[in-house]
């Protein structure tokens, strides 16, 4: 077992270290998970629901502790980190209703009765990213547990602390030992061992599209089910007939939240040509007004990038001769800081086509509705997006025409725990959240029962 140093992104200081698991630990974890899952699935549905509610209450009681861990480990502003802890509570509470409502069907047939059961898959592997550690972990483990499964989570190497703490809270709340386990470690060690383990029946992966392809290929070797939430290059489409002041004022928060480290970031702003100049005039003070700084400050709206390596990657997209329209501010000194940056590139530039995953946005003009849809769809991704217009018919037409899984009209909302989330094209496979998510962690079992005619004849 090796150790890995954890760094505070705002100060570049080491805040601790965590032991990394090896492949043998995956074998042990699966064995423990299989045993715990049998106990869990054997409980009455009401008992499982009650334990999940207790887990939710434990998370709520430790909200400030979890938020402080996320601030230190991930650099999230404290206000955002508190929201994230509350979101985990909400997700658990929402899916705590599942065990008593996970119904099968009765299907009309000849000669008997046909019924279906939603059986748990068994052990689920959840591989999470570093950008939203505890929230995205909960999207996997909450519905999976609710459906009667055990879960093993491999958090990202850089940001494991909140996920580790959540697993501790689960056991303290009364979930069977081994039901929810966290294995910190390298992707090429722990992740690969999970992908190849025949005792794991499904993998839920959130991360880059490149890695997602690899996950899908490895899972196919043992016919594992997969849910993949991958990259994005979402468009924020601004039509001339919208409330332009509001569209400009909110645009920075559609892309610079979490320092742009968000697969739903509206990192392309498409503006109708007739209002392009006016929009840019309105956008500049909105961008320069984003409060970037100390994540522990209640007034901070944007924190640092997660690591030095990621800072170097984001910086590579904004060279000295980049078409920078204007920038916001960021602290000097220690930490992995990058200011909110607005570019006016050509449509074929890499900042338009590639996912930067940082606080960099490209603004492009368009001529009409058809042009806007064509530009929005000119990407391999299809995760999210926004449409700004006061014309309801246009809003519906464009929403149906844009190839993305999650769209907002006159807002930048992408994720609600009560609605499905996922992408088109190379943004992923399957859906998370929403009322149907637990079904993704079950197998449908069909049972036919022959019925006689009362005289012993079928």
C-alpha positions, 0 to 999 in steps of 0.5 A: 500500500502506498500513500498519496499527498493531498494538496489544498488548491487555494494555498498549494500546501499539503493538507495530509495524505491518504493510503492508496489501495491495491488490486488485492484490496479490490478482491477483499472489498468485493467479498465483503460487499457480496456478504453485506449485500445479501444482508441488505437485500434480505431486510424488509423494504421499510427497514432499508428505507429507514436506514437510508433516511438515517444515513441522510440525517447523518449527512445533514448533521455533518454538513459543515464538516463535509463542506470544510473538507471539500473547501480544503481538498477541492478548493470549492467556495464554502457556500457551494460546498455547503450546497453540495453537502445538502445535495447529498442529503437530498439525494439520499432522502429522495431515494430512501422512498425507493425500497417501498416503491420499487414495483414490478409489473403484472402482464396479461397473458394466456393460461396464467399470471405473468409478473416481474421483479426488480432484482438488485444486480449485486455489487456496483462499482462507482468511479468518480471524478475530482470536480464534484466529489461527494455529489457525484458519488451520491448520484451513484451510491444512493439509487444503487443502495436503494435498489438493494445493491452494495457499492464500492466507490473509487474516488479521484486521487486528488479529492477523496476526503468527502467520499471517505467520510460519507462511507464512515457516516453510512456505517455509523447510521446503521448500514451493514459493514461493507455495504458502502466502501471507498477504495482510494487509489490510482485509476490504473490500479484500483480502477482497472481491478474494478473493471476486470472483477467478475464480482462487480456487476455494473460500473458507473463512471464519470470522467473524460470521454477518452477514459469512458471509452476505455471503461466501456471496452473493459466492462464488455470483457465481462459483460458489465452494465455501464453508466457513463457521464462524460465530457461536454462542450455545451452551448449557451444560445442567446437570441435577440428577442431575449432579456439581454441584460439578464442573459449577460448577467447570468452567463458567467455563472453558467460557465465559471461556477466551480472555476469552469470545472464542470462537464455542464459548463456553457463554455460556448456562448452563441449570440445572435449577430444583431445583438452581439456587440451589445451583449459583449458590452453587458457581459464584460462587467458581469465577468469582471464582477465575479468574485474570485478568491479565498474559498473560505470567504463567504463572499467568494463565488469562484475558487482555484483550479484543482491542481497545478497539473490542471492549471497548466492544462487550462493555461495551454488553451490561452496563449499570449496571442489568444483572442482575449476579449476581456478577463476577470481577476484572480489572486496572486501568490500560492494556489492554482488560480486562473481568472475568468477569461472570455475569448472571441475565436474562430469557429474551428479553434481548439478552444471552441471544439475541445473541452477545456474544463476551466474558466474559459468561454468562447463567444461566437456570433450566429445569424438565425435559428438554423445557424444557431442550431448548426453551431450548437450541434457542431461538436462530438458532445451533447450534455447540456446547454441553455437557450435564451429567448422570449418566444415559447415556440422558438424555445421548444423548436430549438430545444428539440433540435439541439442534440443534448440531454439537458437543456434550460430555457432562460436559465442555466439549470442542469441538475436536479436530483428529481429529474434525469441527467445524462448526455447524447453522443460522446457525452455518455451512456445512460441516465442518472438521477430522477425517478427511474435511476434505481431501475438502472441498478436492477435486473428484470426477472420475469415469472409465469405462473400457470393457472388451472381451470379448476378441474386440474387442467391448465 
